[in-house]
């Protein structure tokens, strides 16, 4: 059913839903548009409406081939909406759900597109704050790029900032999606451009591996890993690409590349990645974290691309342990910042080490079983060795005593005091 959005736009069909609102296929004076209609409770928030109007100039002025442009902002009664360019294609999450992982050349080309879009946004003083596959759109109408990739565009600029009002998000809350949050956000520091670089590097890792470097399990465990764990190497990628990933996933924001630098370095990598097939790595086995009450979700292995019954692929994780993944493409998740003692729970670096397909993961049940068998074998061997040494000593001593003279025996007896 069609509905009017302000005086200039008509929304015809729902394209998707998220935690911030609903995206409609709409029509405006200049043709088809996408209309993001924010929730009614957001529209009734006077403070948020004020921020919405304040951001109008910055958002409308952001024009770039790899950014979904905001054409208009509508404030009309209970309607609060962003009118955006319509991209005829799909989002990157849908592509990942279909293909599980991409060939390195295509993955790098997509991320380079988004890095260029971020560079333009950062130059305009805008931080996205929620870079993730759900917010990356693939234009299926345009020509193909390196590795058969579609042109990528970043959407939902400004939504996180608009929703993140002091009243709505207290000091004990954070805005974002757990798998892609930079460590400084987890620790309560203000978001700067470097948080987008960290999130985009996480997306690149996910495109290559099929899973995020610190995701899986309870959200608190995910947040802790961002702060305490180092990223585990991906077997099969070039050293140059790996070094780029490591630098952009650095815990210290100042160590990360700027968006323009990242885009240029990624473009330089494309010739060396041409023709390289998708990586053949197994996802780390989910394990129940120490101190957590619920086990982590599981995901299919590289040899089983379809998810078994009762299991979910890892992308973003549900907030409620055991809950089904949200099919509505939630854009923002508000959760409590973990206390220092929770963050000090210790790293579990071996729990998330990717490995070549079929190889046991250090710390896994399979690996622990093998380790136990080796220990038992070594223990039995040690006992046998000690026993053999004891028998040899007894035999040597018995032989000496048998050939000893009475004088020798007397000399071997300690003198009386």
Secondary structure, DSSP 8 states (H G I E B T S, - for coil): --EEETTTEEEEEEEEE-SSEEEEEEEETTEEEEEEEE-HHHHT-HHHHHHHHHTHHHHHT---TTB--EEEEEEETTEEEEEE----EEEHHHHHHHHSS--HHHHHHHHHHHHHHHHHHHHTT------SGGGEEEESSS---GGG--EEEE--TTHHHHH--TTTS-TTEEEE-GGG--HHHHTT----HHHHHHHHHHHHHHHHHSS-SS-SS-HHHHHHHHHH------TTS-HHHHHHHHHHT-SSGGGS--HHHHHHHHHHHHHHHTT-----EE-------TT-SS-------TT--S--TT----SS--SSTT----TT----EEEE---HHHHTT---GGGG--EETT---TTSHHHHHHHHHHHHHHHHHHHHHHHHHHHHHHHHHHHHHHT--HHHHHHHS----
